[in-house]
């Protein structure tokens, strides 16, 4: 399943979600401040591999 990066337009908090395409259409909320205006950060597709620390 693809991973999507989001950034909150209000507090700037960045978070990552693993979701299906159908879920991806739904609105997301910032886990930090609860703002529902989050930006999708496309860079995830290019920069990220399955690197885990
Ligand atoms: Zn936020």
mmCIF file of the protein (N, C-alpha, C, O) and its ligand, coordinates in Angstrom:
data_MODEL
# 
_entry.id   MODEL 
# 
loop_
_entity.id 
_entity.type 
_entity.pdbx_number_of_molecules 
1 polymer     1 
2 non-polymer 1 
# 
_entity_poly.entity_id                      1 
_entity_poly.type                           'polypeptide(L)' 
_entity_poly.nstd_linkage                   no 
_entity_poly.nstd_monomer                   no 
_entity_poly.pdbx_seq_one_letter_code       
;(UNK)(UNK)(UNK)(UNK)(UNK)(UNK)(UNK)(UNK)(UNK)(UNK)(UNK)(UNK)(UNK)(UNK)(UNK)(UNK)
(UNK)(UNK)(UNK)(UNK)(UNK)(UNK)(UNK)(UNK)(UNK)(UNK)(UNK)(UNK)(UNK)(UNK)(UNK)(UNK)
(UNK)(UNK)(UNK)(UNK)(UNK)(UNK)(UNK)(UNK)(UNK)(UNK)(UNK)(UNK)(UNK)(UNK)(UNK)(UNK)
(UNK)(UNK)(UNK)(UNK)(UNK)
;
_entity_poly.pdbx_seq_one_letter_code_can   XXXXXXXXXXXXXXXXXXXXXXXXXXXXXXXXXXXXXXXXXXXXXXXXXXXXX 
_entity_poly.pdbx_strand_id                 A 
# 
loop_
_entity_poly_seq.entity_id 
_entity_poly_seq.num 
_entity_poly_seq.mon_id 
_entity_poly_seq.hetero 
1 1  UNK n 
1 2  UNK n 
1 3  UNK n 
1 4  UNK n 
1 5  UNK n 
1 6  UNK n 
1 7  UNK n 
1 8  UNK n 
1 9  UNK n 
1 10 UNK n 
1 11 UNK n 
1 12 UNK n 
1 13 UNK n 
1 14 UNK n 
1 15 UNK n 
1 16 UNK n 
1 17 UNK n 
1 18 UNK n 
1 19 UNK n 
1 20 UNK n 
1 21 UNK n 
1 22 UNK n 
1 23 UNK n 
1 24 UNK n 
1 25 UNK n 
1 26 UNK n 
1 27 UNK n 
1 28 UNK n 
1 29 UNK n 
1 30 UNK n 
1 31 UNK n 
1 32 UNK n 
1 33 UNK n 
1 34 UNK n 
1 35 UNK n 
1 36 UNK n 
1 37 UNK n 
1 38 UNK n 
1 39 UNK n 
1 40 UNK n 
1 41 UNK n 
1 42 UNK n 
1 43 UNK n 
1 44 UNK n 
1 45 UNK n 
1 46 UNK n 
1 47 UNK n 
1 48 UNK n 
1 49 UNK n 
1 50 UNK n 
1 51 UNK n 
1 52 UNK n 
1 53 UNK n 
# 
loop_
_struct_asym.id 
_struct_asym.entity_id 
A 1 
B 2 
# 
loop_
_chem_comp.id 
_chem_comp.type 
_chem_comp.mon_nstd_flag 
UNK 'L-peptide linking' . 
ZN  non-polymer         . 
# 
_pdbx_entity_nonpoly.entity_id   2 
_pdbx_entity_nonpoly.name        ? 
_pdbx_entity_nonpoly.comp_id     ZN 
# 
_pdbx_nonpoly_scheme.asym_id         B 
_pdbx_nonpoly_scheme.entity_id       2 
_pdbx_nonpoly_scheme.mon_id          ZN 
_pdbx_nonpoly_scheme.ndb_seq_num     1 
_pdbx_nonpoly_scheme.pdb_seq_num     101 
_pdbx_nonpoly_scheme.auth_seq_num    101 
_pdbx_nonpoly_scheme.pdb_mon_id      ZN 
_pdbx_nonpoly_scheme.auth_mon_id     ZN 
_pdbx_nonpoly_scheme.pdb_strand_id   A 
_pdbx_nonpoly_scheme.pdb_ins_code    . 
# 
loop_
_atom_site.group_PDB 
_atom_site.id 
_atom_site.type_symbol 
_atom_site.label_atom_id 
_atom_site.label_alt_id 
_atom_site.label_comp_id 
_atom_site.label_asym_id 
_atom_site.label_entity_id 
_atom_site.label_seq_id 
_atom_site.pdbx_PDB_ins_code 
_atom_site.Cartn_x 
_atom_site.Cartn_y 
_atom_site.Cartn_z 
_atom_site.occupancy 
_atom_site.B_iso_or_equiv 
_atom_site.pdbx_formal_charge 
_atom_site.auth_seq_id 
_atom_site.auth_comp_id 
_atom_site.auth_asym_id 
_atom_site.auth_atom_id 
_atom_site.pdbx_PDB_model_num 
ATOM   1   N  N  . UNK A 1 1  ? 0.827   -1.203 0.000  1.00 0.00 ? 1   UNK A N  1 
ATOM   2   C  CA . UNK A 1 1  ? 0.000   0.000  0.000  1.00 0.00 ? 1   UNK A CA 1 
ATOM   3   C  C  . UNK A 1 1  ? 0.866   1.259  0.000  1.00 0.00 ? 1   UNK A C  1 
ATOM   4   O  O  . UNK A 1 1  ? 1.884   1.315  0.689  1.00 0.00 ? 1   UNK A O  1 
ATOM   5   N  N  . UNK A 1 2  ? 0.468   2.250  -0.759 1.00 0.00 ? 2   UNK A N  1 
ATOM   6   C  CA . UNK A 1 2  ? 1.281   3.470  -0.822 1.00 0.00 ? 2   UNK A CA 1 
ATOM   7   C  C  . UNK A 1 2  ? 1.206   4.295  0.458  1.00 0.00 ? 2   UNK A C  1 
ATOM   8   O  O  . UNK A 1 2  ? 0.235   4.256  1.214  1.00 0.00 ? 2   UNK A O  1 
ATOM   9   N  N  . UNK A 1 3  ? 2.261   5.024  0.649  1.00 0.00 ? 3   UNK A N  1 
ATOM   10  C  CA . UNK A 1 3  ? 2.313   5.918  1.801  1.00 0.00 ? 3   UNK A CA 1 
ATOM   11  C  C  . UNK A 1 3  ? 2.159   7.353  1.328  1.00 0.00 ? 3   UNK A C  1 
ATOM   12  O  O  . UNK A 1 3  ? 2.771   7.754  0.338  1.00 0.00 ? 3   UNK A O  1 
ATOM   13  N  N  . UNK A 1 4  ? 1.366   8.107  2.015  1.00 0.00 ? 4   UNK A N  1 
ATOM   14  C  CA . UNK A 1 4  ? 1.142   9.498  1.642  1.00 0.00 ? 4   UNK A CA 1 
ATOM   15  C  C  . UNK A 1 4  ? 1.637   10.431 2.738  1.00 0.00 ? 4   UNK A C  1 
ATOM   16  O  O  . UNK A 1 4  ? 1.415   10.202 3.927  1.00 0.00 ? 4   UNK A O  1 
ATOM   17  N  N  . UNK A 1 5  ? 2.302   11.469 2.311  1.00 0.00 ? 5   UNK A N  1 
ATOM   18  C  CA . UNK A 1 5  ? 2.748   12.484 3.256  1.00 0.00 ? 5   UNK A CA 1 
ATOM   19  C  C  . UNK A 1 5  ? 1.792   13.675 3.217  1.00 0.00 ? 5   UNK A C  1 
ATOM   20  O  O  . UNK A 1 5  ? 1.340   14.104 2.156  1.00 0.00 ? 5   UNK A O  1 
ATOM   21  N  N  . UNK A 1 6  ? 1.509   14.177 4.378  1.00 0.00 ? 6   UNK A N  1 
ATOM   22  C  CA . UNK A 1 6  ? 0.649   15.345 4.465  1.00 0.00 ? 6   UNK A CA 1 
ATOM   23  C  C  . UNK A 1 6  ? 1.293   16.397 5.343  1.00 0.00 ? 6   UNK A C  1 
ATOM   24  O  O  . UNK A 1 6  ? 2.070   16.096 6.249  1.00 0.00 ? 6   UNK A O  1 
ATOM   25  N  N  . UNK A 1 7  ? 0.952   17.627 5.050  1.00 0.00 ? 7   UNK A N  1 
ATOM   26  C  CA . UNK A 1 7  ? 1.416   18.710 5.903  1.00 0.00 ? 7   UNK A CA 1 
ATOM   27  C  C  . UNK A 1 7  ? 0.220   19.588 6.253  1.00 0.00 ? 7   UNK A C  1 
ATOM   28  O  O  . UNK A 1 7  ? -0.557  19.984 5.385  1.00 0.00 ? 7   UNK A O  1 
ATOM   29  N  N  . UNK A 1 8  ? 0.094   19.874 7.508  1.00 0.00 ? 8   UNK A N  1 
ATOM   30  C  CA . UNK A 1 8  ? -1.004  20.708 7.983  1.00 0.00 ? 8   UNK A CA 1 
ATOM   31  C  C  . UNK A 1 8  ? -0.761  22.154 7.566  1.00 0.00 ? 8   UNK A C  1 
ATOM   32  O  O  . UNK A 1 8  ? 0.323   22.699 7.775  1.00 0.00 ? 8   UNK A O  1 
ATOM   33  N  N  . UNK A 1 9  ? -1.785  22.770 6.974  1.00 0.00 ? 9   UNK A N  1 
ATOM   34  C  CA . UNK A 1 9  ? -1.639  24.150 6.518  1.00 0.00 ? 9   UNK A CA 1 
ATOM   35  C  C  . UNK A 1 9  ? -1.744  25.136 7.669  1.00 0.00 ? 9   UNK A C  1 
ATOM   36  O  O  . UNK A 1 9  ? -1.464  26.324 7.506  1.00 0.00 ? 9   UNK A O  1 
ATOM   37  N  N  . UNK A 1 10 ? -2.142  24.650 8.812  1.00 0.00 ? 10  UNK A N  1 
ATOM   38  C  CA . UNK A 1 10 ? -2.334  25.529 9.958  1.00 0.00 ? 10  UNK A CA 1 
ATOM   39  C  C  . UNK A 1 10 ? -1.099  25.551 10.868 1.00 0.00 ? 10  UNK A C  1 
ATOM   40  O  O  . UNK A 1 10 ? -0.533  26.608 11.148 1.00 0.00 ? 10  UNK A O  1 
ATOM   41  N  N  . UNK A 1 11 ? -0.703  24.366 11.319 1.00 0.00 ? 11  UNK A N  1 
ATOM   42  C  CA . UNK A 1 11 ? 0.410   24.323 12.281 1.00 0.00 ? 11  UNK A CA 1 
ATOM   43  C  C  . UNK A 1 11 ? 1.704   23.822 11.643 1.00 0.00 ? 11  UNK A C  1 
ATOM   44  O  O  . UNK A 1 11 ? 2.764   23.872 12.267 1.00 0.00 ? 11  UNK A O  1 
ATOM   45  N  N  . UNK A 1 12 ? 1.620   23.340 10.401 1.00 0.00 ? 12  UNK A N  1 
ATOM   46  C  CA . UNK A 1 12 ? 2.815   22.900 9.707  1.00 0.00 ? 12  UNK A CA 1 
ATOM   47  C  C  . UNK A 1 12 ? 3.282   21.504 10.072 1.00 0.00 ? 12  UNK A C  1 
ATOM   48  O  O  . UNK A 1 12 ? 4.334   21.057 9.616  1.00 0.00 ? 12  UNK A O  1 
ATOM   49  N  N  . UNK A 1 13 ? 2.518   20.827 10.875 1.00 0.00 ? 13  UNK A N  1 
ATOM   50  C  CA . UNK A 1 13 ? 2.870   19.474 11.284 1.00 0.00 ? 13  UNK A CA 1 
ATOM   51  C  C  . UNK A 1 13 ? 2.834   18.526 10.091 1.00 0.00 ? 13  UNK A C  1 
ATOM   52  O  O  . UNK A 1 13 ? 1.879   18.527 9.315  1.00 0.00 ? 13  UNK A O  1 
ATOM   53  N  N  . UNK A 1 14 ? 3.876   17.722 9.951  1.00 0.00 ? 14  UNK A N  1 
ATOM   54  C  CA . UNK A 1 14 ? 3.916   16.755 8.869  1.00 0.00 ? 14  UNK A CA 1 
ATOM   55  C  C  . UNK A 1 14 ? 3.626   15.368 9.402  1.00 0.00 ? 14  UNK A C  1 
ATOM   56  O  O  . UNK A 1 14 ? 4.132   14.973 10.452 1.00 0.00 ? 14  UNK A O  1 
ATOM   57  N  N  . UNK A 1 15 ? 2.815   14.643 8.677  1.00 0.00 ? 15  UNK A N  1 
ATOM   58  C  CA . UNK A 1 15 ? 2.500   13.286 9.101  1.00 0.00 ? 15  UNK A CA 1 
ATOM   59  C  C  . UNK A 1 15 ? 2.319   12.398 7.882  1.00 0.00 ? 15  UNK A C  1 
ATOM   60  O  O  . UNK A 1 15 ? 2.152   12.868 6.757  1.00 0.00 ? 15  UNK A O  1 
ATOM   61  N  N  . UNK A 1 16 ? 2.357   11.126 8.138  1.00 0.00 ? 16  UNK A N  1 
ATOM   62  C  CA . UNK A 1 16 ? 2.378   10.138 7.080  1.00 0.00 ? 16  UNK A CA 1 
ATOM   63  C  C  . UNK A 1 16 ? 1.224   9.171  7.275  1.00 0.00 ? 16  UNK A C  1 
ATOM   64  O  O  . UNK A 1 16 ? 0.961   8.721  8.391  1.00 0.00 ? 16  UNK A O  1 
ATOM   65  N  N  . UNK A 1 17 ? 0.541   8.854  6.188  1.00 0.00 ? 17  UNK A N  1 
ATOM   66  C  CA . UNK A 1 17 ? -0.560  7.916  6.289  1.00 0.00 ? 17  UNK A CA 1 
ATOM   67  C  C  . UNK A 1 17 ? -0.403  6.816  5.256  1.00 0.00 ? 17  UNK A C  1 
ATOM   68  O  O  . UNK A 1 17 ? -0.020  7.067  4.113  1.00 0.00 ? 17  UNK A O  1 
ATOM   69  N  N  . UNK A 1 18 ? -0.697  5.618  5.666  1.00 0.00 ? 18  UNK A N  1 
ATOM   70  C  CA . UNK A 1 18 ? -0.742  4.498  4.727  1.00 0.00 ? 18  UNK A CA 1 
ATOM   71  C  C  . UNK A 1 18 ? -2.206  4.201  4.457  1.00 0.00 ? 18  UNK A C  1 
ATOM   72  O  O  . UNK A 1 18 ? -2.963  3.878  5.372  1.00 0.00 ? 18  UNK A O  1 
ATOM   73  N  N  . UNK A 1 19 ? -2.597  4.312  3.207  1.00 0.00 ? 19  UNK A N  1 
ATOM   74  C  CA . UNK A 1 19 ? -4.011  4.192  2.911  1.00 0.00 ? 19  UNK A CA 1 
ATOM   75  C  C  . UNK A 1 19 ? -4.270  3.705  1.498  1.00 0.00 ? 19  UNK A C  1 
ATOM   76  O  O  . UNK A 1 19 ? -3.423  3.817  0.612  1.00 0.00 ? 19  UNK A O  1 
ATOM   77  N  N  . UNK A 1 20 ? -5.445  3.170  1.315  1.00 0.00 ? 20  UNK A N  1 
ATOM   78  C  CA . UNK A 1 20 ? -5.869  2.775  -0.023 1.00 0.00 ? 20  UNK A CA 1 
ATOM   79  C  C  . UNK A 1 20 ? -6.318  4.017  -0.780 1.00 0.00 ? 20  UNK A C  1 
ATOM   80  O  O  . UNK A 1 20 ? -6.563  5.068  -0.188 1.00 0.00 ? 20  UNK A O  1 
ATOM   81  N  N  . UNK A 1 21 ? -6.421  3.878  -2.100 1.00 0.00 ? 21  UNK A N  1 
ATOM   82  C  CA . UNK A 1 21 ? -6.850  5.004  -2.925 1.00 0.00 ? 21  UNK A CA 1 
ATOM   83  C  C  . UNK A 1 21 ? -8.219  5.524  -2.507 1.00 0.00 ? 21  UNK A C  1 
ATOM   84  O  O  . UNK A 1 21 ? -8.447  6.733  -2.485 1.00 0.00 ? 21  UNK A O  1 
ATOM   85  N  N  . UNK A 1 22 ? -9.118  4.626  -2.182 1.00 0.00 ? 22  UNK A N  1 
ATOM   86  C  CA . UNK A 1 22 ? -10.463 5.036  -1.788 1.00 0.00 ? 22  UNK A CA 1 
ATOM   87  C  C  . UNK A 1 22 ? -10.424 5.872  -0.515 1.00 0.00 ? 22  UNK A C  1 
ATOM   88  O  O  . UNK A 1 22 ? -11.169 6.842  -0.373 1.00 0.00 ? 22  UNK A O  1 
ATOM   89  N  N  . UNK A 1 23 ? -9.555  5.489  0.398  1.00 0.00 ? 23  UNK A N  1 
ATOM   90  C  CA . UNK A 1 23 ? -9.422  6.238  1.639  1.00 0.00 ? 23  UNK A CA 1 
ATOM   91  C  C  . UNK A 1 23 ? -8.727  7.571  1.383  1.00 0.00 ? 23  UNK A C  1 
ATOM   92  O  O  . UNK A 1 23 ? -8.951  8.559  2.084  1.00 0.00 ? 23  UNK A O  1 
ATOM   93  N  N  . UNK A 1 24 ? -7.886  7.568  0.367  1.00 0.00 ? 24  UNK A N  1 
ATOM   94  C  CA . UNK A 1 24 ? -7.117  8.754  0.042  1.00 0.00 ? 24  UNK A CA 1 
ATOM   95  C  C  . UNK A 1 24 ? -8.017  9.908  -0.400 1.00 0.00 ? 24  UNK A C  1 
ATOM   96  O  O  . UNK A 1 24 ? -7.642  11.074 -0.271 1.00 0.00 ? 24  UNK A O  1 
ATOM   97  N  N  . UNK A 1 25 ? -9.180  9.590  -0.912 1.00 0.00 ? 25  UNK A N  1 
ATOM   98  C  CA . UNK A 1 25 ? -10.113 10.628 -1.357 1.00 0.00 ? 25  UNK A CA 1 
ATOM   99  C  C  . UNK A 1 25 ? -10.771 11.339 -0.178 1.00 0.00 ? 25  UNK A C  1 
ATOM   100 O  O  . UNK A 1 25 ? -11.248 12.466 -0.308 1.00 0.00 ? 25  UNK A O  1 
ATOM   101 N  N  . UNK A 1 26 ? -10.792 10.688 0.935  1.00 0.00 ? 26  UNK A N  1 
ATOM   102 C  CA . UNK A 1 26 ? -11.468 11.249 2.101  1.00 0.00 ? 26  UNK A CA 1 
ATOM   103 C  C  . UNK A 1 26 ? -10.664 12.397 2.704  1.00 0.00 ? 26  UNK A C  1 
ATOM   104 O  O  . UNK A 1 26 ? -9.466  12.543 2.464  1.00 0.00 ? 26  UNK A O  1 
ATOM   105 N  N  . UNK A 1 27 ? -11.358 13.195 3.485  1.00 0.00 ? 27  UNK A N  1 
ATOM   106 C  CA . UNK A 1 27 ? -10.697 14.308 4.154  1.00 0.00 ? 27  UNK A CA 1 
ATOM   107 C  C  . UNK A 1 27 ? -9.845  13.792 5.305  1.00 0.00 ? 27  UNK A C  1 
ATOM   108 O  O  . UNK A 1 27 ? -10.184 12.815 5.974  1.00 0.00 ? 27  UNK A O  1 
ATOM   109 N  N  . UNK A 1 28 ? -8.738  14.477 5.511  1.00 0.00 ? 28  UNK A N  1 
ATOM   110 C  CA . UNK A 1 28 ? -7.842  14.088 6.588  1.00 0.00 ? 28  UNK A CA 1 
ATOM   111 C  C  . UNK A 1 28 ? -7.692  15.227 7.579  1.00 0.00 ? 28  UNK A C  1 
ATOM   112 O  O  . UNK A 1 28 ? -7.813  16.406 7.244  1.00 0.00 ? 28  UNK A O  1 
ATOM   113 N  N  . UNK A 1 29 ? -7.430  14.833 8.783  1.00 0.00 ? 29  UNK A N  1 
ATOM   114 C  CA . UNK A 1 29 ? -7.238  15.839 9.821  1.00 0.00 ? 29  UNK A CA 1 
ATOM   115 C  C  . UNK A 1 29 ? -5.836  15.768 10.382 1.00 0.00 ? 29  UNK A C  1 
ATOM   116 O  O  . UNK A 1 29 ? -5.244  14.696 10.503 1.00 0.00 ? 29  UNK A O  1 
ATOM   117 N  N  . UNK A 1 30 ? -5.329  16.913 10.714 1.00 0.00 ? 30  UNK A N  1 
ATOM   118 C  CA . UNK A 1 30 ? -4.034  16.971 11.375 1.00 0.00 ? 30  UNK A CA 1 
ATOM   119 C  C  . UNK A 1 30 ? -4.150  16.322 12.751 1.00 0.00 ? 30  UNK A C  1 
ATOM   120 O  O  . UNK A 1 30 ? -5.013  16.697 13.545 1.00 0.00 ? 30  UNK A O  1 
ATOM   121 N  N  . UNK A 1 31 ? -3.281  15.348 13.034 1.00 0.00 ? 31  UNK A N  1 
ATOM   122 C  CA . UNK A 1 31 ? -3.347  14.659 14.317 1.00 0.00 ? 31  UNK A CA 1 
ATOM   123 C  C  . UNK A 1 31 ? -2.908  15.545 15.480 1.00 0.00 ? 31  UNK A C  1 
ATOM   124 O  O  . UNK A 1 31 ? -3.137  15.226 16.646 1.00 0.00 ? 31  UNK A O  1 
ATOM   125 N  N  . UNK A 1 32 ? -2.283  16.646 15.143 1.00 0.00 ? 32  UNK A N  1 
ATOM   126 C  CA . UNK A 1 32 ? -1.756  17.512 16.181 1.00 0.00 ? 32  UNK A CA 1 
ATOM   127 C  C  . UNK A 1 32 ? -2.760  18.575 16.621 1.00 0.00 ? 32  UNK A C  1 
ATOM   128 O  O  . UNK A 1 32 ? -3.014  18.748 17.813 1.00 0.00 ? 32  UNK A O  1 
ATOM   129 N  N  . UNK A 1 33 ? -3.332  19.289 15.639 1.00 0.00 ? 33  UNK A N  1 
ATOM   130 C  CA . UNK A 1 33 ? -4.213  20.399 15.991 1.00 0.00 ? 33  UNK A CA 1 
ATOM   131 C  C  . UNK A 1 33 ? -5.661  20.170 15.555 1.00 0.00 ? 33  UNK A C  1 
ATOM   132 O  O  . UNK A 1 33 ? -6.545  20.949 15.912 1.00 0.00 ? 33  UNK A O  1 
ATOM   133 N  N  . UNK A 1 34 ? -5.906  19.109 14.787 1.00 0.00 ? 34  UNK A N  1 
ATOM   134 C  CA . UNK A 1 34 ? -7.276  18.795 14.400 1.00 0.00 ? 34  UNK A CA 1 
ATOM   135 C  C  . UNK A 1 34 ? -7.768  19.569 13.187 1.00 0.00 ? 34  UNK A C  1 
ATOM   136 O  O  . UNK A 1 34 ? -8.921  19.408 12.785 1.00 0.00 ? 34  UNK A O  1 
ATOM   137 N  N  . UNK A 1 35 ? -6.934  20.394 12.605 1.00 0.00 ? 35  UNK A N  1 
ATOM   138 C  CA . UNK A 1 35 ? -7.288  21.126 11.398 1.00 0.00 ? 35  UNK A CA 1 
ATOM   139 C  C  . UNK A 1 35 ? -7.525  20.164 10.231 1.00 0.00 ? 35  UNK A C  1 
ATOM   140 O  O  . UNK A 1 35 ? -6.750  19.228 10.033 1.00 0.00 ? 35  UNK A O  1 
ATOM   141 N  N  . UNK A 1 36 ? -8.578  20.388 9.467  1.00 0.00 ? 36  UNK A N  1 
ATOM   142 C  CA . UNK A 1 36 ? -8.858  19.460 8.362  1.00 0.00 ? 36  UNK A CA 1 
ATOM   143 C  C  . UNK A 1 36 ? -8.344  19.968 7.021  1.00 0.00 ? 36  UNK A C  1 
ATOM   144 O  O  . UNK A 1 36 ? -8.626  19.373 5.981  1.00 0.00 ? 36  UNK A O  1 
ATOM   145 N  N  . UNK A 1 37 ? -7.605  21.044 7.039  1.00 0.00 ? 37  UNK A N  1 
ATOM   146 C  CA . UNK A 1 37 ? -6.997  21.531 5.800  1.00 0.00 ? 37  UNK A CA 1 
ATOM   147 C  C  . UNK A 1 37 ? -5.538  21.096 5.748  1.00 0.00 ? 37  UNK A C  1 
ATOM   148 O  O  . UNK A 1 37 ? -4.643  21.816 6.189  1.00 0.00 ? 37  UNK A O  1 
ATOM   149 N  N  . UNK A 1 38 ? -5.325  19.933 5.216  1.00 0.00 ? 38  UNK A N  1 
ATOM   150 C  CA . UNK A 1 38 ? -3.966  19.425 5.130  1.00 0.00 ? 38  UNK A CA 1 
ATOM   151 C  C  . UNK A 1 38 ? -3.553  19.307 3.675  1.00 0.00 ? 38  UNK A C  1 
ATOM   152 O  O  . UNK A 1 38 ? -4.364  18.967 2.814  1.00 0.00 ? 38  UNK A O  1 
ATOM   153 N  N  . UNK A 1 39 ? -2.301  19.585 3.410  1.00 0.00 ? 39  UNK A N  1 
ATOM   154 C  CA . UNK A 1 39 ? -1.790  19.518 2.051  1.00 0.00 ? 39  UNK A CA 1 
ATOM   155 C  C  . UNK A 1 39 ? -1.151  18.162 1.808  1.00 0.00 ? 39  UNK A C  1 
ATOM   156 O  O  . UNK A 1 39 ? -0.489  17.602 2.682  1.00 0.00 ? 39  UNK A O  1 
ATOM   157 N  N  . UNK A 1 40 ? -1.359  17.655 0.624  1.00 0.00 ? 40  UNK A N  1 
ATOM   158 C  CA . UNK A 1 40 ? -0.732  16.416 0.235  1.00 0.00 ? 40  UNK A CA 1 
ATOM   159 C  C  . UNK A 1 40 ? 0.672   16.713 -0.286 1.00 0.00 ? 40  UNK A C  1 
ATOM   160 O  O  . UNK A 1 40 ? 0.846   17.530 -1.190 1.00 0.00 ? 40  UNK A O  1 
ATOM   161 N  N  . UNK A 1 41 ? 1.650   16.057 0.279  1.00 0.00 ? 41  UNK A N  1 
ATOM   162 C  CA . UNK A 1 41 ? 3.031   16.268 -0.150 1.00 0.00 ? 41  UNK A CA 1 
ATOM   163 C  C  . UNK A 1 41 ? 3.439   15.139 -1.085 1.00 0.00 ? 41  UNK A C  1 
ATOM   164 O  O  . UNK A 1 41 ? 3.615   13.994 -0.668 1.00 0.00 ? 41  UNK A O  1 
ATOM   165 N  N  . UNK A 1 42 ? 3.584   15.488 -2.360 1.00 0.00 ? 42  UNK A N  1 
ATOM   166 C  CA . UNK A 1 42 ? 3.822   14.472 -3.377 1.00 0.00 ? 42  UNK A CA 1 
ATOM   167 C  C  . UNK A 1 42 ? 5.220   13.860 -3.345 1.00 0.00 ? 42  UNK A C  1 
ATOM   168 O  O  . UNK A 1 42 ? 5.442   12.786 -3.904 1.00 0.00 ? 42  UNK A O  1 
ATOM   169 N  N  . UNK A 1 43 ? 6.141   14.526 -2.705 1.00 0.00 ? 43  UNK A N  1 
ATOM   170 C  CA . UNK A 1 43 ? 7.535   14.099 -2.694 1.00 0.00 ? 43  UNK A CA 1 
ATOM   171 C  C  . UNK A 1 43 ? 7.715   12.668 -2.197 1.00 0.00 ? 43  UNK A C  1 
ATOM   172 O  O  . UNK A 1 43 ? 8.729   12.028 -2.476 1.00 0.00 ? 43  UNK A O  1 
ATOM   173 N  N  . UNK A 1 44 ? 6.741   12.182 -1.471 1.00 0.00 ? 44  UNK A N  1 
ATOM   174 C  CA . UNK A 1 44 ? 6.822   10.841 -0.906 1.00 0.00 ? 44  UNK A CA 1 
ATOM   175 C  C  . UNK A 1 44 ? 7.062   9.780  -1.973 1.00 0.00 ? 44  UNK A C  1 
ATOM   176 O  O  . UNK A 1 44 ? 7.781   8.806  -1.749 1.00 0.00 ? 44  UNK A O  1 
ATOM   177 N  N  . UNK A 1 45 ? 6.460   9.981  -3.114 1.00 0.00 ? 45  UNK A N  1 
ATOM   178 C  CA . UNK A 1 45 ? 6.558   8.980  -4.170 1.00 0.00 ? 45  UNK A CA 1 
ATOM   179 C  C  . UNK A 1 45 ? 7.972   8.857  -4.726 1.00 0.00 ? 45  UNK A C  1 
ATOM   180 O  O  . UNK A 1 45 ? 8.384   7.785  -5.168 1.00 0.00 ? 45  UNK A O  1 
ATOM   181 N  N  . UNK A 1 46 ? 8.699   9.947  -4.700 1.00 0.00 ? 46  UNK A N  1 
ATOM   182 C  CA . UNK A 1 46 ? 10.007  9.951  -5.318 1.00 0.00 ? 46  UNK A CA 1 
ATOM   183 C  C  . UNK A 1 46 ? 11.147  9.736  -4.311 1.00 0.00 ? 46  UNK A C  1 
ATOM   184 O  O  . UNK A 1 46 ? 12.064  8.948  -4.542 1.00 0.00 ? 46  UNK A O  1 
ATOM   185 N  N  . UNK A 1 47 ? 11.063  10.446 -3.215 1.00 0.00 ? 47  UNK A N  1 
ATOM   186 C  CA . UNK A 1 47 ? 12.181  10.476 -2.286 1.00 0.00 ? 47  UNK A CA 1 
ATOM   187 C  C  . UNK A 1 47 ? 12.241  9.278  -1.345 1.00 0.00 ? 47  UNK A C  1 
ATOM   188 O  O  . UNK A 1 47 ? 13.311  8.870  -0.892 1.00 0.00 ? 47  UNK A O  1 
ATOM   189 N  N  . UNK A 1 48 ? 11.072  8.733  -1.066 1.00 0.00 ? 48  UNK A N  1 
ATOM   190 C  CA . UNK A 1 48 ? 11.006  7.711  -0.038 1.00 0.00 ? 48  UNK A CA 1 
ATOM   191 C  C  . UNK A 1 48 ? 11.119  6.307  -0.598 1.00 0.00 ? 48  UNK A C  1 
ATOM   192 O  O  . UNK A 1 48 ? 10.438  5.930  -1.551 1.00 0.00 ? 48  UNK A O  1 
ATOM   193 N  N  . UNK A 1 49 ? 11.977  5.572  0.012  1.00 0.00 ? 49  UNK A N  1 
ATOM   194 C  CA . UNK A 1 49 ? 11.916  4.129  -0.205 1.00 0.00 ? 49  UNK A CA 1 
ATOM   195 C  C  . UNK A 1 49 ? 11.484  3.532  1.125  1.00 0.00 ? 49  UNK A C  1 
ATOM   196 O  O  . UNK A 1 49 ? 11.166  4.264  2.062  1.00 0.00 ? 49  UNK A O  1 
ATOM   197 N  N  . UNK A 1 50 ? 11.472  2.247  1.209  1.00 0.00 ? 50  UNK A N  1 
ATOM   198 C  CA . UNK A 1 50 ? 11.027  1.649  2.463  1.00 0.00 ? 50  UNK A CA 1 
ATOM   199 C  C  . UNK A 1 50 ? 12.160  1.597  3.474  1.00 0.00 ? 50  UNK A C  1 
ATOM   200 O  O  . UNK A 1 50 ? 12.559  0.531  3.945  1.00 0.00 ? 50  UNK A O  1 
ATOM   201 N  N  . UNK A 1 51 ? 12.655  2.760  3.785  1.00 0.00 ? 51  UNK A N  1 
ATOM   202 C  CA . UNK A 1 51 ? 13.752  2.864  4.736  1.00 0.00 ? 51  UNK A CA 1 
ATOM   203 C  C  . UNK A 1 51 ? 13.201  2.939  6.155  1.00 0.00 ? 51  UNK A C  1 
ATOM   204 O  O  . UNK A 1 51 ? 12.303  3.725  6.456  1.00 0.00 ? 51  UNK A O  1 
ATOM   205 N  N  . UNK A 1 52 ? 13.755  2.116  6.995  1.00 0.00 ? 52  UNK A N  1 
ATOM   206 C  CA . UNK A 1 52 ? 13.299  2.170  8.388  1.00 0.00 ? 52  UNK A CA 1 
ATOM   207 C  C  . UNK A 1 52 ? 14.503  2.232  9.311  1.00 0.00 ? 52  UNK A C  1 
ATOM   208 O  O  . UNK A 1 52 ? 15.511  1.555  9.109  1.00 0.00 ? 52  UNK A O  1 
ATOM   209 N  N  . UNK A 1 53 ? 14.362  3.056  10.317 1.00 0.00 ? 53  UNK A N  1 
ATOM   210 C  CA . UNK A 1 53 ? 15.472  3.221  11.228 1.00 0.00 ? 53  UNK A CA 1 
ATOM   211 C  C  . UNK A 1 53 ? 15.463  2.140  12.310 1.00 0.00 ? 53  UNK A C  1 
ATOM   212 O  O  . UNK A 1 53 ? 16.338  2.125  13.175 1.00 0.00 ? 53  UNK A O  1 
HETATM 213 ZN ZN . ZN  B 2 .  ? -2.038  20.983 12.481 1.00 0.00 ? 101 ZN  A ZN 1 
# 
